[in-house]
Amino acid sequence: MTASRDTPVVLLHGVGLDRSMWQSTTARLAQRGRDAVALDLPGHGAQPPLTSKTSLRELAEDVLARMPEGESHLVGFSLGALIAQHIARYFPERIASLTSVSSVCQRTPEESASVLERLETARCDIQASTERSIHRWYPQGTTVSAEEIAETRRILEANDPDSFLYAYEVFATGDQELADELQRIHAPALAITGELDPGSTPEMTRRLAAAIPGCRASIVPDARHMLPLEATDTFVAELNTLFDAANSDDATTDNLDKELR
């Protein structure tokens, strides 16, 4: 690895959202002099809608083709986290560090049944699915502003319904594809979620940290699924800690290589 202060940060959003969810994160990273780029996932935002069933591999390869050349600190949220994990597993030369935000991992049968039930709701009534997501992510008493909640609803409602369902199906099943591969990820890694996240639970984050060698788990108190919006300062502080550690590890390795030569 050759991570440095100039290594870019790549941010991947979750299913049904778009790159705009990262605005507060990129602004705070810029305060530390870090160059961050937020990408729309295939079928989301400015990308063309998905027109047929897809796979985690296909989504990852599409994202990889649009990432900056060389290594990046890769940060994925929810579905974006599964895509980031796939890239870290199969394209390790492109990864300086891996951060999985509000990520599912090795769902139990009960957890799989729950997400498949939500997928079926979306197939039958996309508007009900949107309202259900808003309620889960932003319950009464949330610290997220009314303007940000309205923007999330607007983005969800703007999705092409078929494209959304194709992406959601990957989200609902992708963790099973990765279950036996996580142990082969060797990038510096962080798994982080909110203490009150009902879907990407703290237990899932602990599973993920246990599965990826050397991965650190962080559970943010009082936060739910939309962690980057609810607890931006805490979240970015955790990112900077990981990035600095990855840079330090590379410097140590480079020095050792010089000594051996």
C-alpha atoms as an extended CHARMM CRD file, in Angstrom:
* protein
*
       261  EXT
         1         1  MET       CA              0.0000000000        0.0000000000        0.0000000000  PROA      1               0.0000000000
         2         2  THR       CA              1.0410000000        3.5770000000       -0.6230000000  PROA      2               0.0000000000
         3         3  ALA       CA             -1.5730000000        5.5420000000        1.3140000000  PROA      3               0.0000000000
         4         4  SER       CA             -0.6890000000        9.1290000000        2.1430000000  PROA      4               0.0000000000
         5         5  ARG       CA             -2.3680000000       12.4020000000        3.0350000000  PROA      5               0.0000000000
         6         6  ASP       CA             -3.0830000000       12.7580000000       -0.6940000000  PROA      6               0.0000000000
         7         7  THR       CA             -4.8630000000        9.4060000000       -1.0210000000  PROA      7               0.0000000000
         8         8  PRO       CA             -8.4400000000       10.2050000000       -2.1110000000  PROA      8               0.0000000000
         9         9  VAL       CA            -11.5110000000        9.1850000000       -0.1560000000  PROA      9               0.0000000000
        10        10  VAL       CA            -14.3160000000        7.5160000000       -2.1340000000  PROA      10              0.0000000000
        11        11  LEU       CA            -17.8120000000        7.5310000000       -0.6050000000  PROA      11              0.0000000000
        12        12  LEU       CA            -20.6050000000        5.1270000000       -1.6330000000  PROA      12              0.0000000000
        13        13  HSD       CA            -24.1940000000        5.7310000000       -0.5150000000  PROA      13              0.0000000000
        14        14  GLY       CA            -26.9830000000        3.2700000000        0.2640000000  PROA      14              0.0000000000
        15        15  VAL       CA            -29.8470000000        1.8320000000       -1.7630000000  PROA      15              0.0000000000
        16        16  GLY       CA            -32.3850000000        4.3910000000       -2.9190000000  PROA      16              0.0000000000
        17        17  LEU       CA            -30.1890000000        7.3620000000       -1.9760000000  PROA      17              0.0000000000
        18        18  ASP       CA            -27.5640000000        9.2940000000       -3.9270000000  PROA      18              0.0000000000
        19        19  ARG       CA            -24.1930000000       10.9470000000       -3.4560000000  PROA      19              0.0000000000
        20        20  SER       CA            -25.7290000000       14.0520000000       -1.8740000000  PROA      20              0.0000000000
        21        21  MET       CA            -25.9870000000       12.2300000000        1.4770000000  PROA      21              0.0000000000
        22        22  TRP       CA            -22.2390000000       12.8060000000        1.8780000000  PROA      22              0.0000000000
        23        23  GLN       CA            -22.2090000000       16.6230000000        1.6560000000  PROA      23              0.0000000000
        24        24  SER       CA            -21.5490000000       17.1960000000        5.3650000000  PROA      24              0.0000000000
        25        25  THR       CA            -18.9310000000       14.4350000000        5.4210000000  PROA      25              0.0000000000
        26        26  THR       CA            -16.9900000000       15.7670000000        2.4380000000  PROA      26              0.0000000000
        27        27  ALA       CA            -17.0300000000       19.2880000000        3.8910000000  PROA      27              0.0000000000
        28        28  ARG       CA            -15.5140000000       18.1060000000        7.1680000000  PROA      28              0.0000000000
        29        29  LEU       CA            -12.9490000000       15.9260000000        5.4270000000  PROA      29              0.0000000000
        30        30  ALA       CA            -11.9240000000       18.9540000000        3.3780000000  PROA      30              0.0000000000
        31        31  GLN       CA            -11.1830000000       20.7820000000        6.6320000000  PROA      31              0.0000000000
        32        32  ARG       CA             -8.4840000000       18.1570000000        7.2160000000  PROA      32              0.0000000000
        33        33  GLY       CA             -7.1770000000       18.5980000000        3.6870000000  PROA      33              0.0000000000
        34        34  ARG       CA             -8.6110000000       15.3370000000        2.4210000000  PROA      34              0.0000000000
        35        35  ASP       CA             -9.8850000000       15.0730000000       -1.1460000000  PROA      35              0.0000000000
        36        36  ALA       CA            -13.1900000000       13.1640000000       -1.1480000000  PROA      36              0.0000000000
        37        37  VAL       CA            -15.3460000000       12.0860000000       -4.0640000000  PROA      37              0.0000000000
        38        38  ALA       CA            -18.8890000000       10.7820000000       -3.6130000000  PROA      38              0.0000000000
        39        39  LEU       CA            -20.1260000000        8.4930000000       -6.3830000000  PROA      39              0.0000000000
        40        40  ASP       CA            -23.6740000000        7.6340000000       -7.3720000000  PROA      40              0.0000000000
        41        41  LEU       CA            -24.2140000000        3.8750000000       -7.3550000000  PROA      41              0.0000000000
        42        42  PRO       CA            -25.4310000000        2.2350000000      -10.5750000000  PROA      42              0.0000000000
        43        43  GLY       CA            -29.1370000000        2.9630000000      -11.0290000000  PROA      43              0.0000000000
        44        44  HSD       CA            -29.0470000000        5.9150000000       -8.6270000000  PROA      44              0.0000000000
        45        45  GLY       CA            -28.7170000000        9.6770000000       -8.8490000000  PROA      45              0.0000000000
        46        46  ALA       CA            -27.2380000000       10.7450000000      -12.1820000000  PROA      46              0.0000000000
        47        47  GLN       CA            -26.4840000000        7.1650000000      -13.2610000000  PROA      47              0.0000000000
        48        48  PRO       CA            -28.8280000000        5.4350000000      -15.7590000000  PROA      48              0.0000000000
        49        49  PRO       CA            -31.5490000000        3.2800000000      -14.1750000000  PROA      49              0.0000000000
        50        50  LEU       CA            -30.9410000000       -0.4370000000      -13.8720000000  PROA      50              0.0000000000
        51        51  THR       CA            -33.0590000000       -2.2440000000      -16.4630000000  PROA      51              0.0000000000
        52        52  SER       CA            -32.5650000000       -5.8530000000      -15.3950000000  PROA      52              0.0000000000
        53        53  LYS       CA            -31.4750000000       -7.9240000000      -12.4400000000  PROA      53              0.0000000000
        54        54  THR       CA            -27.9230000000       -7.2690000000      -11.3850000000  PROA      54              0.0000000000
        55        55  SER       CA            -25.3610000000       -8.6420000000       -8.9560000000  PROA      55              0.0000000000
        56        56  LEU       CA            -23.0010000000       -7.3830000000       -6.2900000000  PROA      56              0.0000000000
        57        57  ARG       CA            -20.0860000000       -8.1090000000       -8.6270000000  PROA      57              0.0000000000
        58        58  GLU       CA            -21.6140000000       -6.0470000000      -11.4470000000  PROA      58              0.0000000000
        59        59  LEU       CA            -22.3500000000       -3.1090000000       -9.1610000000  PROA      59              0.0000000000
        60        60  ALA       CA            -18.8120000000       -3.2360000000       -7.7600000000  PROA      60              0.0000000000
        61        61  GLU       CA            -17.1840000000       -3.3570000000      -11.1840000000  PROA      61              0.0000000000
        62        62  ASP       CA            -19.2240000000       -0.3520000000      -12.3260000000  PROA      62              0.0000000000
        63        63  VAL       CA            -18.1540000000        1.6300000000       -9.2590000000  PROA      63              0.0000000000
        64        64  LEU       CA            -14.5310000000        0.5290000000       -9.6150000000  PROA      64              0.0000000000
        65        65  ALA       CA            -14.4020000000        1.8480000000      -13.1790000000  PROA      65              0.0000000000
        66        66  ARG       CA            -15.3960000000        5.3270000000      -11.9190000000  PROA      66              0.0000000000
        67        67  MET       CA            -13.0730000000        5.4690000000       -8.9080000000  PROA      67              0.0000000000
        68        68  PRO       CA             -9.8720000000        7.5300000000       -9.0390000000  PROA      68              0.0000000000
        69        69  GLU       CA             -6.8670000000        5.6300000000      -10.3480000000  PROA      69              0.0000000000
        70        70  GLY       CA             -4.6530000000        3.9180000000       -7.7940000000  PROA      70              0.0000000000
        71        71  GLU       CA             -5.5640000000        3.4860000000       -4.1530000000  PROA      71              0.0000000000
        72        72  SER       CA             -8.4710000000        5.0800000000       -2.3090000000  PROA      72              0.0000000000
        73        73  HSD       CA             -9.8040000000        5.1100000000        1.2060000000  PROA      73              0.0000000000
        74        74  LEU       CA            -13.1230000000        3.4130000000        0.4120000000  PROA      74              0.0000000000
        75        75  VAL       CA            -16.1470000000        4.2590000000        2.5680000000  PROA      75              0.0000000000
        76        76  GLY       CA            -19.4450000000        2.4850000000        1.9450000000  PROA      76              0.0000000000
        77        77  PHE       CA            -22.8250000000        2.9950000000        3.5940000000  PROA      77              0.0000000000
        78        78  SER       CA            -25.3880000000        0.1400000000        3.7350000000  PROA      78              0.0000000000
        79        79  LEU       CA            -25.5270000000       -1.2570000000        0.1610000000  PROA      79              0.0000000000
        80        80  GLY       CA            -22.4380000000        0.8460000000       -0.5270000000  PROA      80              0.0000000000
        81        81  ALA       CA            -20.6740000000       -1.0130000000        2.2800000000  PROA      81              0.0000000000
        82        82  LEU       CA            -21.3400000000       -4.3750000000        0.6120000000  PROA      82              0.0000000000
        83        83  ILE       CA            -19.9810000000       -2.9970000000       -2.6630000000  PROA      83              0.0000000000
        84        84  ALA       CA            -16.9300000000       -1.6250000000       -0.8490000000  PROA      84              0.0000000000
        85        85  GLN       CA            -16.3000000000       -4.9890000000        0.8120000000  PROA      85              0.0000000000
        86        86  HSD       CA            -16.4910000000       -6.7430000000       -2.5620000000  PROA      86              0.0000000000
        87        87  ILE       CA            -13.9390000000       -4.3240000000       -4.0300000000  PROA      87              0.0000000000
        88        88  ALA       CA            -11.6530000000       -4.7340000000       -1.0100000000  PROA      88              0.0000000000
        89        89  ARG       CA            -11.8230000000       -8.5170000000       -1.3650000000  PROA      89              0.0000000000
        90        90  TYR       CA            -11.2830000000       -8.8460000000       -5.1140000000  PROA      90              0.0000000000
        91        91  PHE       CA             -9.3520000000       -5.6680000000       -5.9780000000  PROA      91              0.0000000000
        92        92  PRO       CA             -7.1370000000       -5.1170000000       -2.9220000000  PROA      92              0.0000000000
        93        93  GLU       CA             -4.6090000000       -3.0820000000       -4.9050000000  PROA      93              0.0000000000
        94        94  ARG       CA             -7.2110000000       -0.2990000000       -5.1550000000  PROA      94              0.0000000000
        95        95  ILE       CA             -7.8540000000       -0.0550000000       -1.4250000000  PROA      95              0.0000000000
        96        96  ALA       CA             -5.8720000000        1.9650000000        1.1330000000  PROA      96              0.0000000000
        97        97  SER       CA             -8.5060000000        1.3780000000        3.8310000000  PROA      97              0.0000000000
        98        98  LEU       CA            -12.0680000000        0.0890000000        4.0980000000  PROA      98              0.0000000000
        99        99  THR       CA            -14.8680000000        1.6400000000        6.1450000000  PROA      99              0.0000000000
       100       100  SER       CA            -18.2210000000       -0.1440000000        6.3690000000  PROA      100             0.0000000000
       101       101  VAL       CA            -20.9170000000        2.2180000000        7.6430000000  PROA      101             0.0000000000
       102       102  SER       CA            -24.2800000000        0.8920000000        8.8580000000  PROA      102             0.0000000000
       103       103  SER       CA            -23.4860000000       -2.3860000000        7.1410000000  PROA      103             0.0000000000
       104       104  VAL       CA            -25.3300000000       -5.6560000000        7.3070000000  PROA      104             0.0000000000
       105       105  CYS       CA            -23.2750000000       -8.7990000000        7.8110000000  PROA      105             0.0000000000
       106       106  GLN       CA            -24.0600000000      -12.5100000000        7.8450000000  PROA      106             0.0000000000
       107       107  ARG       CA            -27.7770000000      -12.0100000000        8.4580000000  PROA      107             0.0000000000
       108       108  THR       CA            -29.4500000000      -14.6570000000       10.5900000000  PROA      108             0.0000000000
       109       109  PRO       CA            -32.4880000000      -16.4460000000        9.0960000000  PROA      109             0.0000000000
       110       110  GLU       CA            -34.7350000000      -14.0570000000       11.0350000000  PROA      110             0.0000000000
       111       111  GLU       CA            -32.8150000000      -11.0060000000        9.8070000000  PROA      111             0.0000000000
       112       112  SER       CA            -32.9300000000      -12.2950000000        6.2200000000  PROA      112             0.0000000000
       113       113  ALA       CA            -36.6790000000      -12.8440000000        6.4900000000  PROA      113             0.0000000000
       114       114  SER       CA            -37.1250000000       -9.2860000000        7.7450000000  PROA      114             0.0000000000
       115       115  VAL       CA            -35.2710000000       -7.6530000000        4.8460000000  PROA      115             0.0000000000
       116       116  LEU       CA            -37.0310000000       -9.8800000000        2.3030000000  PROA      116             0.0000000000
       117       117  GLU       CA            -40.3510000000       -8.7970000000        3.7940000000  PROA      117             0.0000000000
       118       118  ARG       CA            -39.3200000000       -5.1600000000        3.2970000000  PROA      118             0.0000000000
       119       119  LEU       CA            -38.3460000000       -5.9700000000       -0.2930000000  PROA      119             0.0000000000
       120       120  GLU       CA            -41.7870000000       -7.4780000000       -0.8710000000  PROA      120             0.0000000000
       121       121  THR       CA            -43.4100000000       -4.3470000000        0.5600000000  PROA      121             0.0000000000
       122       122  ALA       CA            -41.4370000000       -2.2610000000       -1.9390000000  PROA      122             0.0000000000
       123       123  ARG       CA            -42.5710000000       -4.5060000000       -4.7960000000  PROA      123             0.0000000000
       124       124  CYS       CA            -46.2070000000       -4.1240000000       -3.8090000000  PROA      124             0.0000000000
       125       125  ASP       CA            -46.2710000000       -0.4770000000       -2.7110000000  PROA      125             0.0000000000
       126       126  ILE       CA            -43.2060000000        1.6520000000       -3.3690000000  PROA      126             0.0000000000
       127       127  GLN       CA            -44.6990000000        4.6740000000       -1.5710000000  PROA      127             0.0000000000
       128       128  ALA       CA            -45.3290000000        2.6100000000        1.5670000000  PROA      128             0.0000000000
       129       129  SER       CA            -41.7220000000        1.4260000000        1.3720000000  PROA      129             0.0000000000
       130       130  THR       CA            -40.5040000000        5.0280000000        1.2360000000  PROA      130             0.0000000000
       131       131  GLU       CA            -42.5530000000        6.0530000000        4.2580000000  PROA      131             0.0000000000
       132       132  ARG       CA            -41.4240000000        2.9840000000        6.1540000000  PROA      132             0.0000000000
       133       133  SER       CA            -37.7730000000        3.8770000000        5.4870000000  PROA      133             0.0000000000
       134       134  ILE       CA            -38.2870000000        7.4670000000        6.6210000000  PROA      134             0.0000000000
       135       135  HSD       CA            -39.9150000000        6.2600000000        9.8420000000  PROA      135             0.0000000000
       136       136  ARG       CA            -37.1220000000        3.7380000000       10.5310000000  PROA      136             0.0000000000
       137       137  TRP       CA            -34.3190000000        6.1700000000        9.7830000000  PROA      137             0.0000000000
       138       138  TYR       CA            -35.8000000000        9.3110000000       11.3520000000  PROA      138             0.0000000000
       139       139  PRO       CA            -38.0410000000        8.4600000000       14.3110000000  PROA      139             0.0000000000
       140       140  GLN       CA            -39.6470000000       11.1240000000       16.4570000000  PROA      140             0.0000000000
       141       141  GLY       CA            -36.9670000000       13.0350000000       18.2990000000  PROA      141             0.0000000000
       142       142  THR       CA            -34.2880000000       12.6320000000       15.6290000000  PROA      142             0.0000000000
       143       143  THR       CA            -31.5670000000       15.2650000000       15.5550000000  PROA      143             0.0000000000
       144       144  VAL       CA            -31.6270000000       15.3430000000       11.7510000000  PROA      144             0.0000000000
       145       145  SER       CA            -33.2520000000       18.5270000000       10.4600000000  PROA      145             0.0000000000
       146       146  ALA       CA            -36.6660000000       18.6100000000        8.8090000000  PROA      146             0.0000000000
       147       147  GLU       CA            -34.9930000000       19.9010000000        5.6390000000  PROA      147             0.0000000000
       148       148  GLU       CA            -32.6430000000       16.9160000000        5.4810000000  PROA      148             0.0000000000
       149       149  ILE       CA            -35.5040000000       14.4920000000        6.1020000000  PROA      149             0.0000000000
       150       150  ALA       CA            -37.5300000000       16.1250000000        3.3070000000  PROA      150             0.0000000000
       151       151  GLU       CA            -34.5310000000       15.8170000000        0.9860000000  PROA      151             0.0000000000
       152       152  THR       CA            -34.1720000000       12.1240000000        1.8030000000  PROA      152             0.0000000000
       153       153  ARG       CA            -37.8570000000       11.5870000000        1.0040000000  PROA      153             0.0000000000
       154       154  ARG       CA            -37.4930000000       13.4850000000       -2.2830000000  PROA      154             0.0000000000
       155       155  ILE       CA            -34.5360000000       11.3410000000       -3.3410000000  PROA      155             0.0000000000
       156       156  LEU       CA            -36.3320000000        8.1050000000       -2.4510000000  PROA      156             0.0000000000
       157       157  GLU       CA            -39.4480000000        9.1620000000       -4.3370000000  PROA      157             0.0000000000
       158       158  ALA       CA            -37.4020000000       10.1280000000       -7.4170000000  PROA      158             0.0000000000
       159       159  ASN       CA            -36.0940000000        6.5820000000       -7.8950000000  PROA      159             0.0000000000
       160       160  ASP       CA            -37.1350000000        4.5670000000      -10.9230000000  PROA      160             0.0000000000
       161       161  PRO       CA            -39.1870000000        1.8270000000       -9.1830000000  PROA      161             0.0000000000
       162       162  ASP       CA            -37.7750000000       -1.1230000000      -11.1430000000  PROA      162             0.0000000000
       163       163  SER       CA            -34.2140000000        0.1230000000      -10.8070000000  PROA      163             0.0000000000
       164       164  PHE       CA            -34.7000000000        0.5400000000       -7.0550000000  PROA      164             0.0000000000
       165       165  LEU       CA            -36.0140000000       -3.0070000000       -6.7250000000  PROA      165             0.0000000000
       166       166  TYR       CA            -33.1030000000       -4.4810000000       -8.6820000000  PROA      166             0.0000000000
       167       167  ALA       CA            -30.6570000000       -2.7040000000       -6.3530000000  PROA      167             0.0000000000
       168       168  TYR       CA            -32.6350000000       -3.5830000000       -3.2230000000  PROA      168             0.0000000000
       169       169  GLU       CA            -32.5350000000       -7.2660000000       -4.1260000000  PROA      169             0.0000000000
       170       170  VAL       CA            -28.7260000000       -7.1110000000       -4.1520000000  PROA      170             0.0000000000
       171       171  PHE       CA            -28.8010000000       -5.3950000000       -0.7640000000  PROA      171             0.0000000000
       172       172  ALA       CA            -31.1240000000       -8.0860000000        0.5970000000  PROA      172             0.0000000000
       173       173  THR       CA            -28.8410000000      -10.9600000000       -0.4260000000  PROA      173             0.0000000000
       174       174  GLY       CA            -25.3260000000       -9.5710000000       -0.9070000000  PROA      174             0.0000000000
       175       175  ASP       CA            -24.1170000000      -10.2260000000        2.6240000000  PROA      175             0.0000000000
       176       176  GLN       CA            -24.5270000000      -13.9690000000        2.0510000000  PROA      176             0.0000000000
       177       177  GLU       CA            -22.2580000000      -13.7740000000       -1.0080000000  PROA      177             0.0000000000
       178       178  LEU       CA            -19.5650000000      -12.1150000000        1.0890000000  PROA      178             0.0000000000
       179       179  ALA       CA            -19.8840000000      -14.2200000000        4.2320000000  PROA      179             0.0000000000
       180       180  ASP       CA            -17.0170000000      -16.6100000000        3.4290000000  PROA      180             0.0000000000
       181       181  GLU       CA            -14.8630000000      -13.9560000000        1.7460000000  PROA      181             0.0000000000
       182       182  LEU       CA            -14.5460000000      -11.3400000000        4.4870000000  PROA      182             0.0000000000
       183       183  GLN       CA            -11.6360000000      -13.1650000000        6.1050000000  PROA      183             0.0000000000
       184       184  ARG       CA             -9.6520000000      -12.5430000000        2.9140000000  PROA      184             0.0000000000
       185       185  ILE       CA             -9.8310000000       -8.7600000000        3.2330000000  PROA      185             0.0000000000
       186       186  HSD       CA             -6.5600000000       -7.4030000000        4.5780000000  PROA      186             0.0000000000
       187       187  ALA       CA             -6.8870000000       -3.6250000000        4.2510000000  PROA      187             0.0000000000
       188       188  PRO       CA             -6.9800000000       -1.4870000000        7.4070000000  PROA      188             0.0000000000
       189       189  ALA       CA            -10.6860000000       -1.5820000000        8.2410000000  PROA      189             0.0000000000
       190       190  LEU       CA            -13.3790000000        0.0260000000       10.3560000000  PROA      190             0.0000000000
       191       191  ALA       CA            -16.9580000000       -1.1790000000       10.8710000000  PROA      191             0.0000000000
       192       192  ILE       CA            -19.2070000000        1.5040000000       12.3620000000  PROA      192             0.0000000000
       193       193  THR       CA            -22.9120000000        1.8050000000       13.0600000000  PROA      193             0.0000000000
       194       194  GLY       CA            -25.3820000000        3.5430000000       15.3380000000  PROA      194             0.0000000000
       195       195  GLU       CA            -26.3180000000        2.0680000000       18.6800000000  PROA      195             0.0000000000
       196       196  LEU       CA            -30.0330000000        2.2640000000       17.7690000000  PROA      196             0.0000000000
       197       197  ASP       CA            -29.8670000000        1.1280000000       14.1400000000  PROA      197             0.0000000000
       198       198  PRO       CA            -32.7190000000       -1.4070000000       13.7930000000  PROA      198             0.0000000000
       199       199  GLY       CA            -31.4820000000       -2.9730000000       10.5480000000  PROA      199             0.0000000000
       200       200  SER       CA            -27.6910000000       -2.6840000000       10.3890000000  PROA      200             0.0000000000
       201       201  THR       CA            -27.4210000000       -3.4930000000       14.0590000000  PROA      201             0.0000000000
       202       202  PRO       CA            -24.4560000000       -3.2180000000       16.4340000000  PROA      202             0.0000000000
       203       203  GLU       CA            -24.3620000000       -7.0150000000       16.4850000000  PROA      203             0.0000000000
       204       204  MET       CA            -23.8880000000       -7.0550000000       12.7070000000  PROA      204             0.0000000000
       205       205  THR       CA            -21.0550000000       -4.5490000000       13.0040000000  PROA      205             0.0000000000
       206       206  ARG       CA            -19.3870000000       -6.7450000000       15.6140000000  PROA      206             0.0000000000
       207       207  ARG       CA            -19.7920000000       -9.7530000000       13.2990000000  PROA      207             0.0000000000
       208       208  LEU       CA            -18.1710000000       -7.7900000000       10.5010000000  PROA      208             0.0000000000
       209       209  ALA       CA            -15.2600000000       -6.6970000000       12.6700000000  PROA      209             0.0000000000
       210       210  ALA       CA            -14.7440000000      -10.2830000000       13.8180000000  PROA      210             0.0000000000
       211       211  ALA       CA            -14.7970000000      -11.5670000000       10.2360000000  PROA      211             0.0000000000
       212       212  ILE       CA            -12.3250000000       -9.0750000000        8.6930000000  PROA      212             0.0000000000
       213       213  PRO       CA             -8.8110000000       -9.5170000000       10.1130000000  PROA      213             0.0000000000
       214       214  GLY       CA             -7.7860000000       -6.5280000000       12.2150000000  PROA      214             0.0000000000
       215       215  CYS       CA            -11.0450000000       -4.6710000000       11.6650000000  PROA      215             0.0000000000
       216       216  ARG       CA            -12.1450000000       -2.3350000000       14.4640000000  PROA      216             0.0000000000
       217       217  ALA       CA            -15.8000000000       -2.0070000000       15.5090000000  PROA      217             0.0000000000
       218       218  SER       CA            -17.2710000000        1.3340000000       16.5770000000  PROA      218             0.0000000000
       219       219  ILE       CA            -20.8100000000        1.7440000000       17.9380000000  PROA      219             0.0000000000
       220       220  VAL       CA            -21.9470000000        5.3700000000       18.0860000000  PROA      220             0.0000000000
       221       221  PRO       CA            -24.2540000000        6.0550000000       21.0540000000  PROA      221             0.0000000000
       222       222  ASP       CA            -27.8320000000        7.2200000000       20.4080000000  PROA      222             0.0000000000
       223       223  ALA       CA            -27.4310000000        7.1330000000       16.5900000000  PROA      223             0.0000000000
       224       224  ARG       CA            -29.5790000000        5.2080000000       14.1270000000  PROA      224             0.0000000000
       225       225  HSD       CA            -29.1250000000        4.1750000000       10.4850000000  PROA      225             0.0000000000
       226       226  MET       CA            -28.3230000000        7.5580000000        8.9440000000  PROA      226             0.0000000000
       227       227  LEU       CA            -25.1870000000        7.8860000000       11.0100000000  PROA      227             0.0000000000
       228       228  PRO       CA            -23.3190000000       10.2290000000        8.6280000000  PROA      228             0.0000000000
       229       229  LEU       CA            -26.1590000000       12.7530000000        9.0030000000  PROA      229             0.0000000000
       230       230  GLU       CA            -26.9620000000       12.2050000000       12.6840000000  PROA      230             0.0000000000
       231       231  ALA       CA            -23.4360000000       12.1840000000       14.0940000000  PROA      231             0.0000000000
       232       232  THR       CA            -21.2550000000       13.6970000000       11.3900000000  PROA      232             0.0000000000
       233       233  ASP       CA            -18.4800000000       14.9680000000       13.6410000000  PROA      233             0.0000000000
       234       234  THR       CA            -18.0910000000       11.6560000000       15.4650000000  PROA      234             0.0000000000
       235       235  PHE       CA            -18.2470000000        9.7570000000       12.1870000000  PROA      235             0.0000000000
       236       236  VAL       CA            -15.6160000000       11.8950000000       10.4610000000  PROA      236             0.0000000000
       237       237  ALA       CA            -13.3520000000       11.7140000000       13.5070000000  PROA      237             0.0000000000
       238       238  GLU       CA            -13.4690000000        7.9180000000       13.2320000000  PROA      238             0.0000000000
       239       239  LEU       CA            -12.6500000000        8.1320000000        9.5240000000  PROA      239             0.0000000000
       240       240  ASN       CA             -9.6750000000       10.3930000000       10.1430000000  PROA      240             0.0000000000
       241       241  THR       CA             -8.3730000000        8.0420000000       12.8340000000  PROA      241             0.0000000000
       242       242  LEU       CA             -8.4970000000        5.1240000000       10.3850000000  PROA      242             0.0000000000
       243       243  PHE       CA             -6.9370000000        7.0910000000        7.5290000000  PROA      243             0.0000000000
       244       244  ASP       CA             -4.1080000000        8.3750000000        9.7410000000  PROA      244             0.0000000000
       245       245  ALA       CA             -3.4400000000        4.8600000000       11.0230000000  PROA      245             0.0000000000
       246       246  ALA       CA             -3.3680000000        3.4790000000        7.4730000000  PROA      246             0.0000000000
       247       247  ASN       CA             -0.8970000000        6.1760000000        6.4590000000  PROA      247             0.0000000000
       248       248  SER       CA              1.2320000000        5.4640000000        9.5310000000  PROA      248             0.0000000000
       249       249  ASP       CA              1.2450000000        1.7340000000        8.8200000000  PROA      249             0.0000000000
       250       250  ASP       CA              2.4100000000        2.3810000000        5.2710000000  PROA      250             0.0000000000
       251       251  ALA       CA              5.1690000000        4.6820000000        6.4740000000  PROA      251             0.0000000000
       252       252  THR       CA              6.3720000000        2.0030000000        8.9020000000  PROA      252             0.0000000000
       253       253  THR       CA              6.3370000000       -0.6130000000        6.1450000000  PROA      253             0.0000000000
       254       254  ASP       CA              8.1930000000        1.6840000000        3.7500000000  PROA      254             0.0000000000
       255       255  ASN       CA             10.8790000000        2.3600000000        6.3750000000  PROA      255             0.0000000000
       256       256  LEU       CA             11.2510000000       -1.3540000000        7.1050000000  PROA      256             0.0000000000
       257       257  ASP       CA             11.6370000000       -2.0850000000        3.3970000000  PROA      257             0.0000000000
       258       258  LYS       CA             14.3810000000        0.5320000000        3.1600000000  PROA      258             0.0000000000
       259       259  GLU       CA             16.2030000000       -0.9630000000        6.1410000000  PROA      259             0.0000000000
       260       260  LEU       CA             16.0480000000       -4.4500000000        4.6290000000  PROA      260             0.0000000000
       261       261  ARG       CA             17.4630000000       -3.1470000000        1.3550000000  PROA      261             0.0000000000
